[in-house]
Amino acid sequence: MNWNFKKSAELYGINEWGKGYFKINKDGNVDINPEKNKCLDLYKLTQDLIERGIRSPLLIRFPDIVKKRVKLLSDCFDNAIKESKYKGGYSGVYPIKVNQQKHLVDEIISFGTSHKLGLECGSKPELLIALSVMKTPGALIICNGFKDVEYVETALLSQKLGRNTIIVVDRFVELDIILNAAKKLKIKPHIGFRCKLSTKGGGKWVESSGSKSKFGLSPTEIVLGVNKLKKINMIESLELLHFHIGSQIPSIQLIKSSMKEGAQFYSELCRMGAPLKYLDVGGGLGVDYDGSGNSDSSMNYDAQEYANDVVDIIKSICEEKNIHQPQIITESGRSLVAHSSVLVFDVLGKQQVAKDKLYFKVSKTDAKIVKQMYEIHNDINKDNYNEFYNDLVEKKRDCLQMFTYGVLTLEERAKVEDLYWSTLKKVALFAKDKNEDLYLEIKKDISDTYFCNFSIFQSLPDSWAIGQHFPVMPIHKLNEFPSSQATIADLTCDSDGKIDVFFDSETSDVQNYLNVHDINENEPYFMGAFLTGAYQEILGDLHNLFGDTDAVHITITDNGNYTVDHVVEGDSVEEVLSYLEYSKQELIENIRLASENSIATGKLTRQESKLLLKHYEQGLTGYTYLAEQESD
């Protein structure tokens, strides 16, 4: 088949979800392309890194993309403010919970300095990070989440370090904690109220919004809070109103509805005498994970449209009520970092259901059903495939019954099953252009399974937990026709450790297989899971004790060159076991004692004991994932 990189781009939809950061080059490899004159071949980079001793699977982070995303969001709001003649300003904050990795947070702060990008923390540990690393003059630190006295006192004292820290009241009881701590320390607090909107978000995180959401003050609690501050002459401390309608909002209409309700809350608080400076509209700015524009993993707007609508709605309501136009704050973490990380992994092997060739002959002594299946396999064609398909399914069912009752031998059942799957593959070819429903149903059944060197639970937990879609595709061979279809299985011994839902860019629908190339035992086949920079590293767990992967930060220079800024080595087996209170010394000593006992009873030779202990100790210090064997 005449195939090239342009057809691969259409097949995998990379030009839609890649947003220019990811493309396919003329060599048929994926390029990383954060901006003009900066382009890097991902496959060649992977080969270079492996030659350096960095292991697959590996997570590759691209700070250049983070820098581009930080600038993009700030520019979009600057454009919207200038175009609408908005009288307030804009300040972004990065929610640390999205990805707390130190190097990434440092990059966020560095790239955001000129934009006064601040940080949002949702817990005491995140606050401790923010206070230590945030040194940008004028940048905000927004304190959300559950708070105790220690959390609040730390936040208040940070003001004496020059930090611009605002404590948001997420639950009404927190207001008294803040006021008591402020009185004790004699520090004027900067307070924000989080309101619960009736407007609900959409997509997979819809339950984080609405009147029954986990955080936020009801209208009654807001009124009580304002009156309490007035009564003790501290209304001047109420500087911010915050709301949040959820992560990854797919529709701009949902965002506009929430902005209208939130802006009304703001205007009413101002009417009641609160001298608000900031309106924090939370997160929700989506990431287009599939390029469709019409799914929970996509969005029907872009960053500029988002900024325009946020600014226009707030400006309109403020002008209508004749009140001060606030500094707008967003907490768009997913949008800032999702594109910046790619998980690269190798395919270890495959399980092929429908064999390309039959590896047996049908003999005269075979059961009648074997001969009948063989006839169907030989006689099926484009004119009779529908009728023969029904016969095929019926005889497969008969075969199972006959084997259960002891009528068929195991060898005969094996022949029937091979004939069934091989014939089914023929039916799919005949049905492709004539019966789409049948074709799709069969392709789901006959697709191969590609066994891949990574853990879904560690590296793509949202794929397993909530069905989040991540673009997955080969990173090379993209000038070649992908003749196979496969689902992706990870290394864990869990049936859920797989990816079997993929976006079909041609139909804008989902399908149960991915088009891939046939693998060659003598040539590594690498695939990438893209847009993994938000949440995945932090949410990953140790299912089957697969730990963190090797990670590397790559800065792209001109003309396809790059620098390796940071290498973060993945977990060793010893490190993972230590999280569970296993001692390396105790484990080795137990194996040594067992070996001595076996030597004494003649079950194990001294040389075998030496080899066992060598492998055991090497296993403890090694990578938790499968590694390529080095030649002796």
C-alpha positions in Angstrom: 0.0 0.0 0.0 1.2 3.5 -0.8 1.7 5.0 2.6 3.5 8.0 4.0 3.9 10.2 7.1 1.0 12.5 6.0 -1.4 9.5 6.1 -0.1 8.5 9.5 -0.7 12.1 10.7 -4.4 11.7 9.6 -4.7 8.2 11.0 -3.4 9.2 14.5 -4.9 12.7 14.5 -1.6 14.1 15.7 -2.1 17.5 14.0 -5.3 18.0 15.9 -4.3 17.0 19.5 -0.6 17.8 19.0 -1.4 21.6 18.7 1.8 22.1 16.7 4.0 20.7 19.6 4.0 17.2 18.0 4.2 16.4 14.3 5.5 13.6 12.1 8.6 14.4 10.1 9.5 13.1 6.6 11.6 10.3 8.1 8.4 8.9 9.6 9.3 9.8 13.2 7.5 12.0 15.7 9.0 15.5 16.1 8.8 17.6 19.2 8.3 21.2 17.9 7.7 23.7 20.7 8.3 26.7 18.5 9.8 27.9 15.3 13.4 26.8 14.7 13.2 24.3 17.6 12.5 20.8 16.5 13.7 17.4 17.8 13.2 13.9 16.5 11.6 11.9 19.4 12.7 8.5 18.1 16.3 9.6 17.6 16.2 11.2 21.1 15.0 8.0 22.6 17.8 6.0 21.0 20.4 8.6 22.2 19.0 8.5 25.8 19.1 4.7 25.8 22.7 4.8 24.6 23.4 7.0 27.7 22.1 4.3 30.0 18.6 5.8 30.5 16.1 3.0 30.6 12.8 2.3 28.9 10.1 3.0 29.9 11.1 6.6 30.3 9.3 9.8 30.8 10.6 12.7 28.8 9.7 16.2 29.9 10.1 19.2 27.6 10.5 22.5 29.5 10.3 24.5 26.2 6.6 23.4 25.9 5.9 24.5 29.5 7.4 27.9 28.7 5.3 28.2 25.6 2.1 27.3 27.5 2.8 29.8 30.3 3.3 32.5 27.7 0.3 31.5 25.7 -2.2 31.7 28.6 -0.7 35.1 29.8 -0.8 36.5 26.2 -4.4 35.4 25.7 -5.5 37.3 28.8 -3.4 40.3 27.9 -5.0 40.3 24.5 -8.5 40.0 25.9 -7.9 42.8 28.5 -6.5 45.1 25.8 -9.2 44.4 23.3 -12.1 44.8 25.7 -10.5 47.8 27.5 -10.9 45.9 30.8 -9.8 48.0 33.8 -8.5 45.2 35.9 -5.5 42.9 35.3 -4.7 39.2 35.2 -2.7 36.9 37.4 -2.3 33.2 36.8 -1.4 30.7 39.6 -0.2 27.1 39.0 -1.9 24.5 41.2 0.9 22.5 42.6 -1.3 19.4 42.9 -1.3 19.0 39.1 2.3 17.9 39.2 4.5 18.6 42.2 7.8 17.4 40.7 10.5 19.8 41.9 12.2 20.5 38.5 8.8 21.2 36.9 7.7 23.6 39.7 11.1 25.4 39.4 10.5 25.7 35.6 7.0 27.0 36.1 8.2 29.7 38.5 11.2 30.6 36.2 9.1 30.8 33.1 6.3 32.7 34.9 8.5 35.3 36.5 7.8 38.0 33.8 4.1 37.1 34.0 4.0 37.2 37.8 2.7 33.6 37.8 1.9 32.4 41.3 1.2 29.1 43.0 -1.9 27.5 44.4 -1.6 25.0 47.2 -4.3 22.6 48.4 -2.6 21.1 51.5 0.0 21.8 54.2 2.9 20.0 52.4 2.1 22.0 49.2 2.1 25.2 51.2 5.5 24.4 52.5 6.8 23.9 48.9 5.2 27.2 47.8 6.6 29.3 50.6 10.1 28.0 49.9 10.2 28.3 46.1 8.0 31.3 45.3 10.2 34.4 45.2 8.6 36.3 42.3 7.8 39.8 43.6 4.0 40.4 43.5 3.1 36.8 42.6 0.3 35.3 44.6 0.2 32.2 46.8 -3.4 31.0 47.0 -4.1 28.6 50.0 -7.0 26.2 49.3 -7.9 22.8 50.8 -8.5 21.6 54.4 -6.8 23.8 57.0 -5.8 23.4 60.6 -4.2 26.0 63.0 -0.7 25.1 61.9 -1.5 25.5 58.2 -3.1 28.9 58.8 -0.4 30.2 61.2 2.3 29.2 58.7 0.4 31.0 55.9 0.0 34.2 58.0 3.6 34.2 59.1 4.7 33.9 55.5 3.6 37.5 54.9 6.6 38.6 57.0 8.8 36.8 54.5 7.3 39.0 51.8 5.0 36.3 50.4 1.7 37.5 49.0 -0.4 34.8 50.6 -4.2 34.6 50.5 -6.0 32.1 52.7 -9.3 30.9 51.1 -12.1 29.9 53.3 -13.3 26.6 51.8 -15.4 25.6 54.8 -17.1 28.0 57.1 -15.4 26.7 60.2 -12.1 27.9 58.7 -13.0 31.5 59.1 -12.7 31.3 62.9 -9.4 29.5 62.6 -8.0 32.3 60.5 -9.4 35.1 62.7 -8.1 33.5 65.9 -4.7 32.8 64.4 -4.5 36.4 63.1 -5.4 37.8 66.5 -2.8 35.6 68.3 0.0 36.6 65.8 -1.2 40.2 65.4 -1.1 39.8 61.6 -3.7 41.2 59.3 -4.9 38.2 57.2 -5.6 38.3 53.4 -8.8 36.3 53.2 -10.7 34.8 50.3 -14.1 33.2 50.2 -14.8 30.2 48.0 -18.5 30.2 46.9 -20.5 27.2 45.7 -22.1 27.8 42.3 -25.3 26.1 41.3 -23.9 25.9 37.8 -22.3 22.5 37.3 -19.3 21.8 35.1 -19.2 18.9 32.7 -17.1 15.9 31.7 -15.4 13.5 34.0 -15.0 15.9 37.0 -18.6 17.2 37.0 -19.2 16.2 40.6 -16.5 18.6 41.8 -18.9 21.5 41.1 -22.5 22.4 41.9 -24.3 23.1 45.2 -23.3 19.7 46.7 -19.6 20.0 45.9 -17.0 19.2 48.5 -15.7 22.7 49.0 -17.2 26.1 49.1 -19.5 28.3 51.1 -23.3 28.4 50.5 -24.9 31.8 50.0 -26.1 31.8 53.6 -22.5 31.1 54.9 -21.1 33.9 52.7 -23.6 36.4 54.1 -22.8 35.2 57.7 -19.1 35.5 56.9 -19.4 39.0 55.6 -21.4 40.1 58.6 -18.9 38.5 61.0 -16.0 40.4 59.4 -18.0 43.6 59.5 -18.9 43.1 63.2 -15.2 42.8 64.2 -14.1 45.6 61.8 -12.1 43.1 59.6 -14.1 43.4 56.3 -10.9 45.0 54.8 -9.3 41.6 55.0 -11.7 40.0 52.6 -9.8 40.5 49.3 -10.7 37.6 47.1 -13.7 35.6 45.8 -13.0 32.1 44.4 -15.1 29.5 42.6 -14.3 26.4 40.7 -16.5 24.3 38.3 -14.2 21.3 37.8 -11.3 20.2 35.7 -11.2 19.7 32.0 -14.4 21.5 31.0 -15.3 20.4 27.5 -17.8 23.1 26.6 -17.4 26.9 26.5 -21.1 27.3 27.3 -20.5 25.7 30.7 -17.6 28.1 31.4 -19.7 31.1 30.3 -22.6 30.1 32.6 -20.3 29.7 35.6 -18.6 33.0 34.9 -22.0 34.8 34.9 -23.0 33.3 38.2 -19.6 33.8 39.8 -19.4 37.4 38.7 -22.8 38.0 40.2 -21.5 36.7 43.5 -18.6 39.1 43.2 -20.8 42.0 42.5 -23.0 41.2 45.5 -20.1 41.0 47.8 -18.9 44.3 46.6 -22.4 45.7 47.2 -22.3 44.4 50.8 -19.1 46.4 51.4 -16.4 43.8 50.8 -13.3 45.6 49.2 -12.5 42.7 46.9 -9.4 43.0 44.8 -9.4 39.5 43.1 -11.8 37.2 41.4 -10.3 33.7 41.2 -12.2 31.8 38.5 -10.4 28.5 39.3 -9.4 25.9 36.8 -11.3 24.1 34.1 -9.5 25.3 31.0 -9.4 22.1 29.0 -6.8 20.1 27.1 -7.7 18.6 23.7 -6.6 15.0 24.3 -8.2 13.5 21.2 -8.6 16.5 18.7 -12.3 15.9 18.3 -13.7 19.0 19.8 -16.8 17.1 21.0 -15.9 14.7 23.8 -15.1 14.7 27.5 -11.4 14.4 26.6 -11.6 17.4 24.2 -12.9 21.0 24.2 -14.9 23.1 21.8 -12.9 26.3 22.4 -9.3 27.4 22.6 -7.4 29.4 25.2 -8.0 32.8 23.5 -11.8 32.2 23.4 -11.7 31.1 27.0 -9.8 34.3 28.0 -12.1 36.5 25.9 -15.3 35.1 27.5 -13.9 35.3 31.1 -12.9 38.9 30.6 -16.0 40.0 28.7 -18.4 38.5 31.2 -16.8 39.9 34.3 -16.4 43.3 32.6 -20.0 43.4 31.5 -21.4 42.6 35.0 -19.1 45.0 36.7 -20.1 47.8 34.4 -23.8 46.9 34.8 -23.4 47.1 38.6 -21.0 50.0 38.5 -18.4 48.3 40.6 -14.6 47.9 40.5 -13.2 45.5 37.9 -11.1 43.0 39.7 -7.7 41.3 39.1 -8.7 38.0 37.4 -6.9 34.9 38.7 -7.0 31.5 37.0 -5.8 28.1 38.3 -5.2 26.5 34.9 -2.7 23.8 35.8 -3.7 21.1 33.3 -3.5 23.4 30.4 0.0 24.6 31.4 1.8 21.2 31.8 -0.2 18.4 30.1 1.6 18.8 26.8 5.1 18.9 28.3 5.6 15.1 29.1 5.7 12.1 26.9 5.9 8.5 28.2 8.0 6.4 25.8 7.9 2.6 26.1 8.9 -0.4 24.1 6.8 -3.3 22.9 8.0 -6.6 24.3 5.9 -9.0 22.3 2.4 -9.8 21.1 -0.4 -12.2 21.4 -2.0 -12.9 18.0 -5.5 -14.2 18.0 -6.0 -14.6 14.3 -3.0 -16.3 12.8 -1.9 -15.2 9.3 -1.2 -18.8 8.3 -2.6 -22.2 9.4 0.1 -24.3 11.0 -1.6 -27.7 10.6 -3.3 -29.9 8.0 -6.8 -31.3 8.3 -6.7 -35.1 8.1 -9.3 -37.7 7.3 -9.4 -38.8 10.9 -10.4 -35.3 12.1 -13.9 -34.8 13.4 -16.6 -33.6 11.0 -16.8 -30.2 12.5 -13.1 -29.6 11.8 -13.6 -30.5 8.1 -16.7 -28.3 7.9 -14.7 -25.3 9.3 -11.9 -26.0 6.9 -14.4 -25.9 4.0 -15.8 -22.6 5.2 -12.2 -21.2 5.5 -11.4 -22.2 1.9 -14.8 -21.3 0.2 -15.6 -18.0 1.8 -15.6 -14.9 -0.5 -17.0 -11.4 -0.9 -20.3 -12.7 -2.1 -21.1 -15.3 0.6 -19.2 -14.0 3.6 -22.3 -12.9 5.5 -24.0 -16.3 5.2 -20.7 -18.1 6.1 -20.2 -15.8 9.0 -23.3 -17.0 10.6 -22.3 -20.6 10.0 -18.9 -19.8 11.5 -20.3 -18.5 14.7 -22.7 -21.4 15.0 -19.9 -24.0 14.6 -17.7 -22.3 17.0 -20.5 -22.6 19.6 -21.0 -26.2 18.7 -17.3 -26.9 19.1 -17.3 -25.6 22.7 -20.2 -27.8 23.5 -18.7 -30.9 21.9 -15.4 -30.4 23.7 -17.2 -29.9 27.1 -19.0 -33.2 26.6 -15.8 -35.0 25.6 -16.7 -35.5 21.9 -13.8 -33.5 20.6 -10.1 -33.9 21.4 -8.0 -31.0 22.5 -6.1 -31.2 19.2 -9.4 -30.9 17.3 -10.6 -28.0 19.3 -7.3 -26.2 18.7 -7.8 -26.7 14.9 -11.4 -25.4 15.0 -10.4 -22.3 17.0 -7.5 -21.5 14.6 -9.8 -22.0 11.6 -12.4 -19.8 13.3 -10.1 -16.9 13.9 -8.3 -17.1 10.6 -11.7 -17.2 8.8 -12.9 -14.3 10.9 -10.0 -12.3 9.6 -11.2 -13.0 6.1 -14.7 -11.9 6.9 -13.4 -8.6 8.2 -11.6 -7.9 4.9 -14.8 -8.6 2.9 -17.0 -6.6 5.3 -14.8 -3.5 5.5 -16.5 -1.6 2.7 -19.9 -3.3 2.8 -20.9 -3.8 6.4 -19.3 -1.3 8.8 -21.0 -2.6 11.9 -19.9 -6.2 11.3 -16.4 -5.0 10.4 -16.0 -3.0 13.6 -17.4 -5.8 15.7 -14.9 -8.3 14.2 -11.9 -6.0 14.4 -12.5 -5.7 18.1 -12.4 -9.5 18.4 -9.5 -10.3 16.2 -7.1 -7.5 17.2 -3.7 -8.5 18.6 -2.5 -7.7 22.1 0.8 -5.8 22.3 2.6 -6.4 25.6 4.4 -3.2 26.5 7.1 -2.3 29.0 5.2 0.0 31.4 2.5 0.1 34.1 -0.9 1.7 33.4 -1.3 2.1 37.2 2.0 3.9 37.7 2.3 6.0 34.5 -1.3 6.5 33.2 -3.5 6.0 36.2 -6.4 8.2 34.9 -6.6 5.9 31.9 -7.5 3.0 34.2 -9.4 4.9 36.9 -11.7 7.2 35.0 -11.3 6.2 31.4 -9.3 9.3 30.5 -8.1 9.3 26.9 -4.4 9.8 26.2 -3.1 9.9 22.6 -1.0 6.7 22.1 0.9 6.0 18.9 4.1 4.6 17.5 6.9 7.2 17.5 8.6 5.8 14.4 8.0 3.7 11.2 5.3 6.2 10.3 6.1 6.1 6.6 5.1 2.5 6.7 1.5 1.2 6.6 0.4 0.0 10.1 -1.0 -3.4 8.9 -1.9 -4.7 12.4 -4.5 -3.7 15.0 -3.8 -4.1 18.6 -4.8 -3.3 22.2 -2.1 -2.3 24.6 -1.4 -4.4 27.7 1.1 -3.4 30.4 3.4 -5.5 32.6 1.1 -5.9 35.5 -0.7 -9.2 36.1 -4.1 -7.3 36.3 -6.7 -7.6 33.6 -7.4 -3.9 33.9 -3.8 -3.1 33.0 -4.6 -2.3 29.4 -5.6 0.4 26.9 -8.4 -0.8 24.7 -10.3 2.4 23.8 -8.7 4.6 21.2 -10.0 7.7 19.3 -10.7 7.2 15.6 -9.7 10.5 13.9 -11.5 9.5 10.7 -14.9 8.9 12.3 -14.5 11.2 15.4 -15.6 8.2 17.5 -13.8 5.6 19.7 -12.6 2.2 18.6 -11.3 -0.8 20.5 -8.0 -1.2 18.7 -5.0 0.9 17.6 -3.4 0.6 14.2 0.2 -0.5 14.7 3.1 -2.0 12.7 4.0 -5.6 12.9 6.9 -6.1 15.3 10.2 -7.6 14.5 12.0 -9.5 17.3 15.4 -8.1 16.2 14.2 -4.4 16.1 12.8 -2.4 19.1 9.4 -0.9 18.5 8.7 2.2 20.5 5.4 3.9 21.3 4.5 7.1 23.1 1.7 8.1 25.3 1.3 11.9 25.0 -0.1 14.8 27.0 0.8 13.0 30.3 2.2 16.0 32.2 -0.8 16.7 34.4 -1.6 14.5 37.4 -0.3 11.2 36.1 3.1 11.1 37.9 1.5 12.2 41.2 -1.5 9.8 41.1 0.6 6.7 40.0 0.6 3.8 42.4 2.8 0.7 43.0 0.6 -2.0 41.6 2.7 -5.1 41.3 5.5 -3.0 42.7 6.3 -1.2 39.5 7.8 2.1 40.6 8.6 5.5 39.0 10.2 5.3 35.6 13.4 7.1 34.6 12.6 10.7 33.8 14.6 13.2 31.8 14.3 17.0 31.2 15.3 18.0 27.6 15.8 21.5 26.4 15.7 21.9 22.6 18.2 24.1 21.0 18.4 25.2 17.4 18.8 22.9 14.4 17.6 19.7 16.1 20.1 19.7 19.0 19.3 19.4 22.7 20.7 19.5 26.2 19.9 17.0 29.0 19.1 19.3 31.9 18.1 16.7 34.5 18.0 13.0 34.8 15.8 11.6 37.5 16.5 7.9 38.0 13.4 5.6 38.4 12.8 3.5 41.4 14.9 0.4 42.1 13.3 -2.7 43.5 15.0 -2.0 46.8 13.5 1.5 47.0 10.0 0.2 46.2 10.3 -2.5 48.8 11.6 -0.1 51.4 8.3 1.9 51.0 6.6 -1.3 52.3 9.1 -1.7 55.2 11.2 -4.5 53.7 14.8 -4.4 54.6 17.4 -5.2 51.9 19.8 -6.7 54.4 17.0 -8.9 55.9 15.8 -10.1 52.5 19.3 -11.1 51.4 20.1 -12.7 54.7 16.9 -14.8 54.5 17.9 -16.1 51.0 21.5 -16.7 52.2 20.3 -18.9 55.1 17.9 -20.8 52.9 20.8 -21.4 50.4 23.0 -22.7 53.2 20.3 -25.1 54.3 19.9 -26.3 50.7 23.6 -26.8 50.3 23.7 -28.8 53.5 21.0 -31.1 52.3 22.5 -31.5 48.8 19.7 -29.7 47.0 21.9 -26.8 45.9 25.5 -26.6 44.9 27.8 -23.9 46.1 28.1 -22.5 42.5 24.2 -22.5 42.2 24.0 -20.7 45.5 26.5 -18.1 44.4 24.5 -17.5 41.1 21.2 -17.3 43.0 22.5 -14.7 45.5 24.1 -12.7 42.6 20.8 -12.6 40.8 18.9 -11.8 43.9 21.1 -8.9 44.9 21.2 -7.5 41.3 17.4 -7.8 41.2 17.1 -5.7 44.4 19.2 -2.9 42.9 17.7 -3.1 39.4 14.9 -1.3 37.6 11.4 -2.5 38.5 10.6 -2.7 34.7 12.0 -5.2 32.2 15.5 -4.3 31.0 17.3 -5.3 27.8 19.8 -8.0 28.7 23.4 -7.0 28.2 25.6 -9.6 26.5 28.3 -11.2 28.6 
